[in-house]
Amino acid sequence: MNETERDQLAQRLSAMSWKDARKEMRRIDPDAVMKLFRNSYHDEYRTLYLMPNQGISVTLVEKQDADVTDKPVISAPGEKKMSVSYDYVGARVAPLERPVSKFLTELA
């Protein structure tokens, strides 16, 4: 996949919802492997997919939006519970730096 195709894929995935973008990973490459799920990096949460047949990696990026609710936390009396929602920001597509092991694709 060349650079323009990767940019078009990133734009297409960014226009989708997070759930639809995850489904699209399997449509593009049936051997896609999810390596990371909502791994936090600074103020972002990243879900990383490796696509060995296409030779790319796709990172779905989310931002965290935390609000305090009136519900008490069961384990800590007197404290308020945090309500966390994740807002899908977009996708990043990059070429694979090294090949994905076939062992990993068989486990998925």
C-alpha positions in Angstrom: 0.0 0.0 0.0 1.5 3.3 -1.0 1.4 6.6 0.8 -1.6 8.0 -1.0 -3.7 4.9 -0.4 -2.7 5.0 3.3 -3.8 8.7 3.5 -7.1 7.8 1.9 -7.7 4.9 4.3 -6.9 7.2 7.3 -9.4 9.8 6.1 -12.0 7.1 5.5 -11.5 5.6 8.9 -11.5 9.0 10.6 -14.9 9.8 9.1 -16.4 6.6 10.6 -17.4 5.9 14.2 -15.0 4.0 16.4 -17.1 0.9 16.3 -17.4 1.0 12.5 -13.7 1.6 12.1 -13.0 -1.5 14.2 -15.3 -3.6 11.9 -13.6 -2.2 8.9 -10.2 -3.6 10.1 -11.5 -7.2 9.5 -13.0 -6.3 6.2 -9.8 -4.9 4.9 -7.6 -7.7 6.2 -9.1 -10.9 7.7 -5.7 -11.7 9.4 -5.7 -8.3 11.2 -4.3 -8.6 14.8 -5.3 -6.1 17.6 -2.0 -5.5 19.5 -3.1 -2.8 21.9 -6.5 -1.8 23.2 -7.0 1.7 24.6 -3.3 2.0 25.6 -2.9 5.4 27.1 -0.2 7.7 25.8 -0.2 11.2 27.2 -3.8 12.4 26.7 -4.7 9.9 24.0 -6.0 6.3 24.1 -4.7 4.2 21.2 -6.0 0.9 19.8 -3.4 -0.6 17.5 -4.1 -3.1 14.7 -1.5 -4.8 12.6 -2.5 -5.9 9.1 0.1 -8.3 7.7 -1.6 -8.9 4.3 -1.8 -5.1 3.6 1.6 -4.4 5.2 0.2 -1.5 7.4 -0.5 -0.7 11.0 -3.6 1.3 11.9 -4.0 3.2 15.1 -7.4 4.4 16.3 -7.1 7.4 18.5 -9.5 8.4 21.3 -9.6 11.2 23.8 -10.9 10.7 27.4 -13.7 12.8 28.7 -14.2 12.3 32.5 -17.1 13.7 34.5 -18.0 13.4 38.1 -21.4 11.8 38.8 -23.5 11.8 41.9 -23.1 8.1 42.4 -21.0 7.1 45.4 -18.0 4.8 45.0 -18.7 1.6 46.9 -15.2 1.0 48.1 -14.6 4.7 49.1 -17.4 6.3 51.1 -17.8 10.0 50.6 -16.1 10.1 47.2 -17.8 10.6 43.9 -17.7 8.2 41.0 -15.9 9.2 37.8 -17.9 8.7 34.6 -15.5 8.2 31.7 -16.4 8.4 28.0 -14.0 8.0 25.1 -14.4 10.4 22.1 -13.0 9.0 18.8 -10.6 11.5 17.2 -9.3 9.7 14.2 -7.1 7.1 12.6 -3.4 6.9 11.7 -2.1 4.5 9.1 1.6 3.7 8.8 3.6 1.0 7.0 4.7 -2.0 9.0 8.3 -1.6 10.2 8.8 -5.4 10.5 6.8 -8.4 9.4 4.1 -9.8 11.7 4.6 -13.4 12.8 2.2 -15.9 11.4 2.0 -17.4 14.9 0.3 -14.2 16.1 -2.3 -14.3 13.3 -3.1 -17.9 14.1 -3.8 -17.0 17.8 -6.2 -14.3 16.9 
